[in-house]
Amino acid sequence: MAKRRQWSWWRFFSDLVLLSLGAFISAIGVIIFQAPFDIAPGGISGIAIILNHLFDTPIGLMILLLNIPIQLLAFRFLGGWRVILGTIFAIVLYSFLIDTLTPLLTQTLSQDLLLNALYAGVIGGIGGGLVFRGGGTLGGTSTLGRILQELYGIPLATSTLYTDTGVVVLAGLVFGWEGALYAVVALYIGGVVSDYTLEGPSVIRTATIITDYPAEVSAAILDKLKRGVTAWEGTGMYTQEPRGVLFITIGRAQVDFLRNIVLRVDPSAFLVFSQGHTAYGHGFRERAQRPALKDKA
């Protein structure tokens, strides 16, 4: 029992560090790369940058105020405090850091708009990815997308696309369409980097092998590659003959080795290699799983 309590405290503090670090990095991205160059790549932060340009309102304060109704809806429809507590912490810290550090960080690194758009996406993606890993979000359109998915079944990617597109169009009307194009660059790079931060580099490959000699191929893989193999029986729909189907997950550098092993046993085998981000389980990365959030039926 004591061991479980110790792990929960470790999880709590590690999540707190990830949320804080992610909020800090995201705030730096807004202060140095986005706000000075009117780059508004979607979300509540983008709206806050537009309002700052039009009315000189504090960006962090606007992010906080605009998130209040969204988080109230999230509390109502997404499962209460357990779901939004990390997000609230990240939003408050993120907003506070933006307004506190803005007077201190007045030096920009480059006047090149493209460079600033690229680095806005990179820094924002890293910060957002760390916040996600800590069990929260920076609120805004990501939370609103989850609410729309819960209420109306709208896919999360679709709702986020619509809301972010709306903000980018608004940025185009305010800052000009060239600025909107830079915002799209930052938005795309941010999504890619956020996924990379969450899932790690694409270092694994999965292989599906169709063969007439599944036992022999599996034995060769287990002996030479020391990787587990999952097998099931399939049917060739053209010949109506049974075929063995094997599935295996390997490292990127093992693709050629696996292909040579399989074709040495069965030269007529059919192989399909696919790309994956990461794998969890025996022989790959292992970690304790978070409790699953219960979605309403």
LUMTIFI-547424 format. One record per residue (C-alpha): x, y, z. Coordinates in steps of 0.02 Angstrom, whole numbers, padded with zeros to 5 digits, always signed. Example, Ala and Ser with C-alpha at 12.3 -4.5 7.8 and 13.67 -1.06 7.14 Angstrom:
% residues 2
+00615-00225+00390 +00684-00053+00357 
% end
This chain:
% residues 297
+00000+00000+00000 +00142+00119+00043 +00221+00085-00126 +00063+00138-00219 +00054+00299-00118 +00236+00339-00156 +00206+00315-00343 +00053+00428-00340 +00154+00567-00259 +00289+00545-00390 +00158+00555-00527 +00085+00712-00449 +00251+00803-00441 +00309+00745-00613 +00145+00806-00689 +00164+00971-00597 +00339+00993-00670 +00279+00951-00846 +00131+01071-00834 +00240+01211-00766 +00380+01185-00891 +00257+01173-01036 +00167+01332-00982 +00333+01425-00966 +00396+01370-01137 +00229+01413-01219 +00231+01585-01138 +00407+01617-01204 +00346+01570-01378 +00205+01697-01371 +00314+01836-01300 +00464+01819-01415 +00399+01744-01577 +00212+01776-01592 +00152+01937-01514 +00290+02055-01577 +00259+01999-01757 +00068+01983-01753 +00073+01794-01781 -00091+01721-01718 -00092+01533-01755 -00267+01490-01696 -00338+01459-01524 -00376+01575-01380 -00196+01636-01383 -00220+01693-01562 -00379+01788-01516 -00287+01868-01369 -00146+01926-01486 -00275+02002-01604 -00362+02092-01460 -00193+02154-01398 -00159+02229-01570 -00330+02311-01582 -00360+02370-01404 -00191+02349-01316 -00268+02226-01192 -00147+02114-01094 -00127+01949-01187 -00116+01839-01032 -00268+01918-00951 -00371+01894-01109 -00318+01711-01120 -00374+01687-00940 -00540+01777-00959 -00586+01694-01125 -00550+01523-01051 -00666+01545-00902 -00830+01503-00994 -00745+01362-01089 -00680+01282-00930 -00851+01301-00846 -00925+01205-00992 -00786+01076-00976 -00825+01056-00791 -01007+01027-00835 -00989+00910-00983 -00818+00826-00970 -00821+00756-00795 -00788+00888-00662 -00629+00941-00574 -00537+00780-00606 -00532+00818-00792 -00496+01005-00791 -00385+01032-00638 -00221+01012-00734 -00287+01123-00873 -00338+01261-00753 -00167+01258-00672 -00081+01268-00842 -00194+01409-00904 -00171+01516-00749 +00018+01494-00749 +00029+01521-00937 -00074+01681-00928 +00023+01746-00777 +00192+01713-00858 +00146+01800-01020 +00096+01962-00935 +00235+01954-00806 +00378+01915-00925 +00325+02025-01071 +00400+02186-00996 +00561+02092-00959 +00585+02005-01127 +00584+02149-01249 +00726+02087-01360 +00675+01987-01514 +00794+01863-01593 +00758+01897-01776 +00657+02014-01885 +00626+01879-02015 +00440+01836-02012 +00463+01660-02079 +00593+01618-01947 +00480+01685-01811 +00331+01585-01879 +00436+01426-01883 +00503+01449-01708 +00333+01501-01642 +00271+01331-01701 +00420+01236-01630 +00417+01320-01459 +00227+01314-01448 +00226+01132-01499 +00354+01083-01367 +00262+01180-01232 +00091+01112-01279 +00159+00934-01292 +00235+00945-01117 +00070+01011-01047 -00023+00865-01129 +00102+00742-01055 +00068+00820-00885 -00117+00781-00901 -00181+00954-00950 -00204+01071-01097 -00184+01257-01124 -00372+01266-01141 -00453+01361-01282 -00501+01271-01441 -00433+01102-01386 -00552+01099-01237 -00694+01171-01340 -00666+01034-01469 -00683+00899-01335 -00846+00978-01276 -00917+00981-01453 -00864+00801-01475 -00952+00754-01314 -01114+00848-01352 -01134+00826-01540 -01013+00689-01591 -00909+00808-01698 -00735+00734-01722 -00603+00825-01621 -00492+00856-01772 -00639+00931-01868 -00693+01051-01732 -00515+01107-01698 -00488+01136-01883 -00643+01245-01893 -00603+01349-01740 -00420+01373-01783 -00465+01416-01963 -00586+01547-01898 -00451+01627-01792 -00326+01625-01936 -00455+01708-02051 -00486+01840-01918 -00298+01867-01906 -00294+01889-02094 -00428+02024-02085 -00335+02115-01946 -00151+02087-01989 -00164+02056-02176 -00165+01893-02273 +00023+01875-02273 +00015+01871-02084 -00121+01738-02094 -00007+01630-02204 +00131+01642-02074 +00004+01594-01941 -00040+01437-02041 +00146+01392-02047 +00160+01412-01858 -00001+01313-01831 +00058+01167-01938 +00233+01160-01864 +00160+01170-01689 +00049+01019-01721 +00194+00915-01789 +00311+00961-01645 +00175+00932-01516 +00147+00756-01583 +00335+00725-01581 +00346+00786-01401 +00201+00675-01349 +00247+00516-01442 +00433+00530-01474 +00526+00504-01637 +00463+00380-01765 +00585+00242-01721 +00478+00085-01742 +00410-00010-01888 +00272-00139-01894 +00275-00282-02019 +00133-00389-02083 +00194-00550-02164 +00086-00666-02269 +00168-00834-02293 +00135-01018-02326 +00261-01063-02191 +00208-00964-02036 +00285-01084-01910 +00455-01087-01996 +00459-00898-02024 +00408-00865-01843 +00542-00983-01779 +00675-00895-01884 +00620-00724-01821 +00619-00780-01640 +00791-00859-01660 +00879-00723-01759 +00789-00564-01710 +00732-00608-01534 +00564-00524-01563 +00392-00591-01524 +00274-00633-01666 +00084-00636-01670 +00003-00755-01794 -00170-00789-01860 -00243-00883-02007 -00304-00792-02161 -00377-00842-02328 -00317-00788-02499 -00477-00726-02580 -00414-00759-02756 -00352-00937-02726 -00469-00974-02578 -00319-01057-02495 -00269-01034-02312 -00120-00919-02281 -00024-00881-02123 -00024-00699-02067 +00112-00638-01949 +00128-00471-01860 +00287-00403-01781 +00350-00237-01713 +00534-00197-01739 +00657-00054-01731 +00685+00053-01885 +00861-00017-01909 +00796-00197-01911 +00690-00183-02069 +00820-00255-02189 +00869-00390-02065 +00688-00447-02046 +00659-00446-02235 +00812-00555-02263 +00759-00678-02128 +00584-00697-02199 +00635-00712-02382 +00770-00838-02339 +00635-00953-02267 +00496-00911-02391 +00551-00818-02550 +00369-00797-02602 +00314-00715-02439 +00220-00550-02449 +00282-00413-02329 +00208-00244-02285 +00305-00123-02175 +00219+00020-02085 +00285+00166-01984 +00243+00196-01802 +00290+00325-01671 +00323+00218-01520 +00278+00051-01442 +00236+00004-01263 +00257-00170-01195 +00386-00307-01174 +00544-00270-01271 +00497-00088-01300 +00453+00059-01188 +00357+00020-01030 +00270+00142-00914 +00131+00148-00788 -00035+00190-00867 -00144+00334-00811 -00320+00291-00755 -00434+00303-00906 -00558+00445-00906 -00736+00385-00913 -00832+00458-01059 -01018+00473-01055 -01113+00349-01163 
% end
